[in-house]
Amino acid sequence: MKMVEKNPCTELEQHTPILENESVPRLIEIILAKMEAVLTSTGAIRATTGKYTGRSPKDKFIVRDAVSETKIDWGQVNQSIDEDAFEKLYKKTTEYLKKQKEIYRFKGFAGADEGSRLPIQVVSEYAWHSLFARQLFITPTEEELANHQAEFTVLSAPGCFADPNTESTNSETFVVISFKKRVILIGGTEYAGEIKKSIFSVMNYLLPQRDILPMHCSANVGDEGDVALFFGLSGTGKTTLSADPDRKLVGDDEHGWSNNGIFNIEGGCYAKCINLSEEKEPQIYNAIRFGSVLENVMLDCENDTPDYSNTFLTENTRAAYPIEHMENVMVPSIAGHPNTIIFLTADASGTLPPISKLTNEQAMYHFLSGYTSKLAGTERGVTKPQATFSACFGSPFLPLPPSVYAEMLGEKIEEHSATVFLINTGWTGGSYGNGGERIKLSYTRAMVYAALKGELNKTKTILDEIFGLEIPYHVPGVPEQLLVPANTWANIADYQKAAEELAMKFHRNFEKFTEASNAIKQAGPNYRNNM
């Protein structure tokens, strides 16, 4: 991805010492000396992010200019900001960084596929943000570092605040991407996830131009080379379910699918820690050790042991660690074409089947819909599950129209004969807060196992009359009553009402996809006209 643009760090280097690609031990030494974070009993550092403990989607902008004008899917997700406002924020950010005693730079890559990777640099005010970037992106070899020329730059300055009255922002916080300048500005927030997701947004813009599908999904590989993808928004189980001791992990969140197969965009994992336990998620639990970064996890005051059940600061507690901290990983993070694709949703209404097999048309419908219940803490202001539709299971990070990604996925599913399942990791027996309970992880794992082993390809199914989904009669290790949502509710009328309400939400959301074929539109839920 060759791009030519003036290096934003040239001016900074003349005013401020820049510590570049420091080792993990050295960064941790600096972090502790500057009291940016504390060392936990696991060896990981723990940082808190203050006011913002999740992404700030309303504060994210893309510069509208000659490069982006006709390509970006402008709207509430991709908010525009003009070039003059960007230049003001750019100047403010660089002037702020110049005043620091020292700043930190990580040079690395986004994309494990050497033929399509993006050389990046993350320049940060905090040393712990530089450690975060080192663990989440791909670290270069000494030879690669010597020849590294960044083609996109992140300037992260949490202590630099915008003035909404004069700088065209919505608050003091700003995340601004300029595709023309190849620069991302992040200010007014300490939440490190903004660094990760802004680079993902850039890859979602660049890769389709090379006929590569960028995907918000995790991926793993079986012993026979069979590849599985797990799509889903934050909190639906991508990281947890792809961490399988019997399968090699390719990556936990972001991938590209080229004509050669899939590849990880990142070099690390960013796992939710809420209620993390060694018993239920041993691979993730044991990956959190020296070099890892914990965000907003409460600690036991006596021995600095992480308390993953404590949500005092937020439910969106996080752990960032290099993929090598996992026991069973693909090196390099590259695999073949997927055999099985799983869409994950955490349905808080308690009405979607725990597992169903999708036709190609249903796959496109549910990919474009991207339904889940947004979980507490993943974004500012979200305190309880909220029904949401996020196109392609990643709308906040998609600069281009959703149809671009959907068409690419549909072509690849057909070309490689991939089987697609919809798995609900949300509630059963009732809705959230109204008699329902979260589906047990052990049951979900059993469903995933059966799907990956092909055990559901020829099994008998029952049709869900409202959602039009084919539900397996039997899944080994899962109570049969659980498979049909209506059978788990105490009152069938309450179930019917909740299911029809969700079906209507699907239809209302899909009305905006006017370009979709009639076959795809008809693959959605059934509903009565008087609903």
C-alpha positions in Angstrom: 0.0 0.0 0.0 2.4 2.7 -1.1 1.3 6.2 -0.2 3.4 9.3 -0.2 2.8 12.1 2.4 4.9 14.2 4.6 5.8 12.5 7.9 3.9 14.2 10.7 6.7 13.3 13.1 9.3 15.4 11.3 8.3 18.6 13.1 7.8 16.8 16.4 11.3 15.4 16.4 12.7 18.9 16.3 11.1 19.8 19.6 10.4 16.6 21.7 12.5 13.5 22.4 10.7 10.5 20.9 11.3 7.1 22.3 10.9 4.6 19.5 9.9 0.9 19.6 11.1 0.5 23.1 11.2 -3.0 24.5 8.3 -4.3 26.6 10.4 -4.3 29.8 11.6 -0.8 29.2 8.1 0.5 28.5 6.8 -1.1 31.6 9.7 0.5 33.6 8.7 3.9 32.2 5.0 3.3 32.8 5.6 2.5 36.5 8.1 5.3 37.0 5.6 7.8 35.6 2.7 6.2 37.6 0.7 5.8 34.4 -0.4 2.4 35.6 0.3 -0.2 38.3 1.8 -3.7 38.2 -0.6 -6.5 39.0 0.1 -9.9 40.6 -0.2 -11.5 37.1 2.7 -9.3 35.7 0.3 -7.3 33.6 0.0 -3.6 34.1 -3.4 -2.0 34.9 -4.3 1.4 33.6 -7.5 3.3 34.2 -8.9 5.6 31.5 -10.8 8.2 33.5 -14.0 9.7 32.1 -14.1 7.5 29.0 -14.1 3.8 29.4 -15.4 3.0 25.9 -15.4 4.3 22.4 -16.9 7.7 21.6 -18.7 7.1 18.3 -20.3 10.6 18.3 -16.9 12.1 18.5 -15.4 10.3 15.4 -15.0 12.2 12.2 -13.6 11.7 8.7 -12.2 14.7 6.8 -14.3 15.5 3.8 -11.9 16.4 1.0 -11.1 15.6 -2.7 -9.9 12.1 -1.7 -12.9 11.1 0.5 -15.8 13.0 -0.9 -17.2 10.4 -3.3 -16.1 7.3 -1.5 -17.3 7.6 2.1 -20.7 6.5 3.2 -21.5 9.9 4.9 -24.0 10.0 7.8 -24.3 9.6 11.5 -21.6 6.9 11.6 -19.2 8.6 9.2 -19.5 12.2 10.3 -17.8 14.7 8.1 -15.5 17.5 9.2 -13.9 20.0 6.9 -10.2 20.5 6.1 -9.9 23.8 8.0 -11.3 22.2 11.2 -8.9 19.3 10.8 -5.9 21.6 10.3 -6.9 23.5 13.5 -7.0 20.2 15.4 -3.9 18.9 13.8 -2.0 22.1 14.9 -3.4 21.9 18.4 -2.5 18.2 18.7 1.1 18.6 17.5 1.7 21.8 19.6 0.4 19.9 22.6 2.8 16.9 21.9 5.7 19.3 21.4 5.3 20.5 25.0 5.7 17.0 26.5 9.0 16.0 28.1 9.0 12.9 25.9 6.6 11.1 23.7 6.6 7.5 22.4 6.5 6.1 18.9 5.6 2.5 17.8 6.4 1.6 14.2 4.8 -1.5 12.9 2.2 -3.0 10.6 -1.5 -3.7 10.2 -1.9 -6.9 8.3 0.0 -10.2 8.6 -0.1 -10.7 4.8 3.1 -9.0 3.6 1.7 -8.3 0.2 -1.1 -6.1 1.6 0.0 -4.9 5.0 0.0 -1.2 6.0 3.1 0.3 7.6 1.9 2.5 10.5 3.2 4.5 13.3 1.5 5.4 16.6 2.8 8.4 18.4 1.5 8.7 21.9 1.6 11.0 24.9 1.4 7.9 27.3 3.9 5.1 27.4 1.2 2.7 28.2 -0.6 3.6 25.0 2.7 2.8 23.2 2.8 -0.6 24.9 -0.8 -1.2 23.9 0.0 -0.4 20.3 3.0 -2.7 20.4 0.9 -5.6 21.7 -2.1 -5.0 19.4 -0.4 -4.4 16.1 2.4 -6.4 14.3 5.9 -5.7 15.6 8.6 -5.4 12.9 11.8 -7.3 12.8 15.0 -5.3 13.2 15.5 -5.3 9.4 11.9 -4.3 8.8 12.2 -1.5 11.4 15.4 -0.1 9.7 13.5 0.2 6.4 10.1 1.1 7.8 8.3 4.1 6.2 4.9 4.7 7.9 2.0 5.2 5.4 -0.5 6.1 8.2 0.1 7.9 11.5 -1.8 8.0 14.7 -1.3 11.0 17.0 -2.7 10.1 20.4 -2.9 13.0 22.8 -5.4 12.3 25.6 -4.6 15.5 27.4 -5.4 17.6 24.4 -9.0 18.8 24.4 -11.1 20.2 21.5 -13.2 23.3 21.8 -16.6 22.4 20.2 -17.5 26.0 19.7 -14.6 26.7 17.5 -13.3 23.4 16.2 -16.4 21.7 14.7 -16.4 18.8 17.2 -19.3 17.6 19.4 -17.4 17.6 22.6 -13.9 17.9 24.0 -13.1 14.5 22.6 -12.1 13.9 19.0 -11.1 11.0 16.7 -10.5 12.4 13.2 -9.3 10.4 10.2 -7.8 12.2 7.2 -7.3 9.8 4.2 -5.7 12.7 2.3 -3.0 13.4 5.0 -2.8 9.8 6.1 -3.2 11.0 9.7 -5.5 10.0 12.6 -5.9 12.5 15.5 -7.1 11.2 18.9 -7.6 13.7 21.7 -9.6 14.1 24.9 -9.9 10.4 25.7 -7.5 7.9 27.4 -9.4 4.9 26.1 -6.8 2.9 24.1 -9.4 1.1 22.0 -9.7 4.2 19.9 -6.2 3.6 18.6 -7.0 0.0 17.6 -10.4 0.8 16.0 -9.2 3.8 14.0 -6.6 1.7 12.3 -9.2 -0.9 11.5 -11.4 1.9 10.0 -8.4 2.8 7.7 -8.0 -0.8 6.6 -11.7 -1.0 5.9 -11.2 1.9 3.5 -8.0 0.6 1.9 -8.4 -3.1 1.5 -11.6 -3.2 -0.7 -9.6 -1.1 -3.2 -7.3 -4.1 -3.6 -10.2 -6.6 -3.8 -9.6 -7.8 -0.3 -12.6 -8.1 2.1 -11.9 -6.6 5.6 -13.9 -8.3 8.3 -14.8 -7.6 11.9 -14.4 -11.2 13.0 -12.2 -13.7 14.8 -10.8 -16.8 13.1 -9.3 -20.2 13.9 -8.1 -23.3 12.1 -8.7 -27.0 12.8 -6.2 -29.8 12.5 -7.3 -30.6 9.0 -6.8 -27.0 7.9 -10.5 -26.1 8.1 -11.0 -22.4 8.7 -13.8 -20.8 10.7 -14.8 -17.2 11.0 -16.8 -15.7 13.9 -18.5 -12.4 13.1 -20.0 -10.3 15.9 -20.0 -7.0 17.7 -18.3 -6.4 21.0 -19.6 -8.7 23.7 -21.0 -11.4 21.5 -18.2 -13.9 22.1 -15.8 -13.6 19.1 -12.7 -13.6 21.3 -14.0 -16.2 23.7 -15.3 -18.7 21.1 -12.3 -18.5 18.8 -10.0 -19.3 21.7 -10.3 -23.1 21.4 -7.6 -25.4 22.7 -8.4 -27.8 19.9 -8.0 -25.2 17.1 -5.2 -22.8 16.3 -6.1 -19.1 16.7 -5.5 -16.9 13.7 -6.8 -13.7 15.3 -9.6 -12.5 17.6 -11.1 -9.4 16.0 -10.0 -8.2 12.6 -9.2 -10.1 9.4 -8.8 -9.7 5.6 -10.0 -12.2 3.0 -8.0 -12.2 -0.2 -7.9 -14.5 -3.2 -5.3 -16.5 -1.2 -7.3 -16.9 2.0 -7.6 -15.0 5.3 -5.0 -13.1 7.3 -5.0 -11.3 10.7 -4.9 -7.5 10.5 -3.5 -7.4 14.1 -0.8 -9.0 16.1 -2.6 -9.2 19.4 -5.9 -9.6 21.1 -8.2 -7.2 22.9 -10.5 -9.3 25.1 -13.3 -8.3 27.4 -12.6 -9.2 31.0 -16.0 -9.0 32.6 -16.4 -12.2 34.8 -13.3 -13.7 33.3 -12.3 -17.0 35.0 -9.6 -19.6 34.5 -12.3 -22.3 34.6 -14.4 -20.9 31.8 -11.8 -19.2 29.6 -8.4 -20.6 30.5 -6.7 -19.5 27.3 -7.5 -15.9 27.7 -7.1 -16.0 31.5 -3.6 -17.4 31.2 -2.6 -15.0 28.4 -2.9 -12.0 30.8 0.7 -11.9 32.1 3.8 -9.8 31.9 3.6 -7.4 28.9 -0.3 -7.4 28.9 -2.3 -4.3 29.4 -5.4 -4.3 31.6 -7.9 -1.5 31.2 -10.2 -0.4 34.0 -10.0 -3.7 35.9 -10.4 -3.4 39.6 -7.6 -4.9 41.8 -7.7 -6.5 45.2 -6.2 -3.8 47.4 -4.1 -6.2 49.4 -2.3 -8.2 46.7 -3.0 -6.3 43.4 -4.8 -9.3 42.0 -7.3 -8.5 39.2 -10.9 -8.8 40.2 -12.7 -9.5 36.9 -16.1 -9.6 38.6 -15.8 -6.0 39.8 -17.6 -3.5 37.5 -17.0 -0.4 39.7 -15.3 1.5 36.8 -17.1 -0.1 33.9 -18.4 -3.4 32.5 -16.2 -2.8 29.5 -13.0 -4.0 31.3 -10.4 -5.1 28.8 -7.1 -7.0 28.3 -4.6 -6.4 25.5 -1.9 -9.0 24.9 0.1 -10.3 22.0 -1.3 -13.3 20.2 1.8 -15.3 21.2 0.5 -15.2 24.8 -2.1 -17.7 23.6 -1.1 -21.4 23.7 -2.3 -22.5 20.3 -1.8 -19.9 17.5 -1.1 -19.8 13.8 2.3 -18.4 13.0 2.2 -16.4 10.8 -1.4 -15.4 11.2 -2.5 -16.6 7.8 -4.9 -19.4 6.8 -6.9 -20.7 3.8 -10.4 -20.0 2.7 -13.2 -20.4 5.4 -15.3 -23.5 5.5 -17.6 -22.3 8.2 -18.9 -18.8 9.0 -20.7 -18.1 12.2 -22.6 -14.9 12.9 -22.8 -14.2 16.6 -25.5 -12.1 18.3 -26.3 -11.5 22.0 -30.1 -11.1 21.7 -31.4 -9.5 24.9 -35.1 -10.2 23.9 -34.6 -13.9 24.4 -36.4 -14.8 21.2 -33.8 -15.7 18.6 -32.8 -19.4 18.4 -29.5 -20.3 20.0 -28.4 -21.8 16.7 -29.8 -21.9 13.1 -28.4 -22.7 9.7 -28.7 -19.9 7.1 -29.3 -20.1 3.4 -27.1 -17.8 1.3 -29.9 -15.2 1.1 -30.4 -15.4 4.9 -26.7 -15.0 5.3 -26.7 -11.8 3.3 -29.8 -10.5 5.2 -28.3 -11.1 8.6 -24.8 -9.8 7.6 -26.4 -6.5 6.4 -28.6 -6.4 9.5 -25.8 -7.1 11.9 -28.2 -7.4 14.8 -27.2 -7.7 18.5 -28.0 -6.2 21.8 -25.3 -3.6 22.5 -23.9 -4.5 25.9 -23.2 -2.2 28.8 -19.9 -0.3 28.8 -18.8 -0.8 25.1 -19.8 2.8 24.3 -20.3 5.8 26.4 -23.8 6.0 28.0 -24.7 2.4 27.4 -25.7 1.0 30.8 -28.0 -1.9 29.8 -28.4 -4.0 26.7 -29.9 -2.1 23.8 -31.2 -3.6 20.5 -28.9 -2.4 17.7 -28.3 -3.1 14.1 -24.7 -2.6 12.9 -24.3 -3.4 9.2 -21.7 -6.1 8.5 -21.3 -6.6 12.3 -19.0 -3.5 12.3 -20.8 -0.4 11.1 -18.9 2.0 13.3 -15.7 1.0 11.5 -16.9 0.9 7.9 -16.1 4.1 5.9 -17.6 2.6 2.6 -21.3 1.7 2.0 -22.2 -1.6 3.6 -23.2 -3.0 0.2 -19.5 -3.0 -0.8 -18.6 -5.4 2.0 -21.8 -7.5 1.7 -21.4 -8.1 -2.0 -17.7 -9.1 -1.5 -18.7 -11.6 1.3 -21.6 -13.0 -0.7 -19.3 -13.7 -3.7 -16.7 -15.4 -1.5 -19.3 -17.5 0.4 -20.6 -18.8 -3.0 -17.2 -19.3 -4.5 -15.8 -21.3 -1.6 -19.1 -23.0 -0.6 -18.9 -21.9 3.0 -21.6 -22.9 5.5 -23.1 -20.1 7.5 -24.7 -20.3 11.0 -26.4 -17.7 13.2 -25.6 -18.4 16.9 -27.3 -16.4 19.7 -25.1 -16.0 22.8 -27.7 -13.9 24.5 -30.7 -14.6 26.6 -33.1 -17.5 26.9 -36.3 -18.2 28.9 -37.3 -14.6 28.8 -35.8 -11.2 28.0 -33.0 -9.4 29.9 -34.3 -8.3 33.2 -37.6 -10.1 32.7 -37.1 -13.7 33.6 -34.4 -14.5 31.1 -30.9 -15.7 31.7 -27.7 -15.7 29.6 -27.2 -18.9 27.6 -24.5 -21.0 29.2 -21.1 -20.7 27.6 -20.8 -24.5 27.7 -23.9 -24.8 25.6 -22.7 -22.3 23.1 -19.3 -24.0 22.8 -21.2 -27.3 22.1 -23.2 -25.7 19.3 -20.0 -24.2 17.7 -18.3 -27.6 17.9 -21.2 -29.3 16.2 -21.3 -26.6 13.5 -17.5 -26.9 12.8 -17.5 -30.7 12.7 -20.3 -30.7 10.2 -22.7 -32.5 12.5 -25.5 -30.1 11.7 -25.3 -30.3 7.9 -27.8 -33.1 7.5 -29.7 -33.1 10.8 -33.4 -32.6 10.9 -34.6 -29.1 11.5 -37.7 -27.2 12.7 -38.8 -24.0 11.1 -39.1 -20.9 13.4 -42.3 -19.4 12.1 -41.5 -15.8 13.0 -37.8 -15.6 12.1 -37.9 -18.1 9.2 -34.8 -19.9 10.6 -34.1 -23.6 10.4 -33.4 -24.8 14.0 -31.7 -28.2 14.5 -33.8 -30.7 16.4 -30.7 -31.9 18.2 -27.3 -30.6 19.1 -25.0 -32.9 21.2 -24.5 -31.5 24.7 -27.4 -29.0 24.5 -30.8 -29.5 26.1 -33.3 -29.9 23.3 -35.8 -27.6 24.9 -33.3 -24.8 24.8 -33.0 -24.9 21.0 -36.5 -23.6 20.4 -37.0 -20.3 22.2 -40.8 -20.5 22.5 -40.3 -23.7 24.6 -38.2 -21.9 27.2 -40.6 -19.1 28.1 -43.1 -19.5 31.0 -45.8 -17.6 29.0 -46.1 -18.3 25.3 -48.0 -15.0 24.7 -45.2 -13.0 26.2 -42.7 -14.8 23.9 -44.9 -14.2 20.8 -45.1 -10.5 21.6 -41.4 -10.1 22.2 -40.5 -12.1 19.0 -42.9 -10.1 16.8 -41.5 -6.8 18.2 -38.0 -7.9 17.3 -39.1 -9.1 13.8 -40.6 -5.6 13.2 -37.3 -4.0 14.3 -35.5 -6.2 11.7 -37.9 -5.0 8.9 -37.7 -1.4 9.8 -33.9 -1.5 9.9 -33.7 -3.3 6.5 -35.8 -0.7 4.7 -32.7 1.4 4.2 -31.1 -1.4 2.1 -33.0 -0.5 -1.1 -30.3 -2.0 -3.3 -30.7 -5.5 -1.8 -32.3 -8.1 -4.1 -35.9 -9.2 -3.5 -34.5 -12.7 -2.5 -32.4 -11.2 0.2 -35.2 -8.9 1.4 -37.6 -11.9 1.7 -35.0 -13.9 3.7 -35.8 -11.8 6.8 -38.3 -12.6 9.6 -42.0 -13.1 8.8 -44.4 -10.7 10.4 -48.1 -9.9 10.3 -49.2 -6.7 8.6 -51.0 -5.6 11.8 -47.9 -5.8 14.0 
